Amino acid sequence: MGKRGALKRCLEYLREAMRWPSPSPTGLAWSTAALPTIETELAKRDIGLVVLSMAMGEREIMLERQRQCIAKAKAAGGYMADH
């Protein structure tokens, strides 16, 4: 889970037989590859994951991550899309 401290704290807070609602998979995982890992960890502890909207596909996830990376690069002064 790396640098996602808030996610780590949330996972530590959850207890057996709880249900964790999430509006979308993108709120849980940095990549689609990480989502099954989180889901497996929750299942081992008998915690249900309820994704409220599965409408966002892999492309939408990728585009959101791309927007975040561009914003970070712009803030650091390293983004030059027009060149």
N, C-alpha and C positions, 0 to 999 in steps of 0.2 A: 504494500500500500504506500510505501515511500513517504513522500512529503505531505500527504493528505492527512494532516493532524486531526482536523475536525471529523473526518470519516473514521479514523482510528478510535477517537474518543466515543463516537456514536456506537461503533461496533462493540466496544468494551462495555458500554452502558446497557445494551440489550440483554435481556434475560430469557431463559427457556420459556417456550410457549408464547412469546410475544410475537406480534406481527409488525413489520416495518413497511409502511407505505412510502412509496417513492413516486413522484410525478412522472419521471421518465428514467430510462437507463443511464442517460448522460449525467444525471445528478449523482450517480453512484460510482461510475467507473471512468477512468481517463480514456480507456479504449474498450472496444468490444471484447478483446481478449481477457481483460481484467474482470469483467462482469461474472463469468462462470466461477472464477476463483472466490469472489465475494459471496456468491450464492451458495457455493459448496461449504464455505466456512459457516455461514448462517445455518444451513441445513444440519451440519454436524451438531449444532447447539440447539436444534429444534426451534429455530426462529424462522418464521415465514417472511418471505419477501413478496410484497404485493406491488407490482409495477402498474401504475394507474393508466399510463398511456404508452403503448408500444408502437405508436405511429412514427416515431423518429427511427429511421433506419440508419445503416452504417454511413451512408453519404451525409446525412444531416449531422451525425456525430463528428465526422471528419471535417465538415465545414465549420462547425462550432469551434473545434480545436484549432483550425486554421485561423479563424478570427482572433482567438485568444493569443496565438503566437504572433500574429501580425501586430496586435495591440502592444504586446510586450516588446517586440522589436522596435516599434515606433517610439515607445517610451524611452528606450535605450539609445535612440537616434540611429538605429541600424537598418531601418526599412526603406528601401528605394524601389518601389514598384514602378515608378515612371521612367526608370533608366534602363 
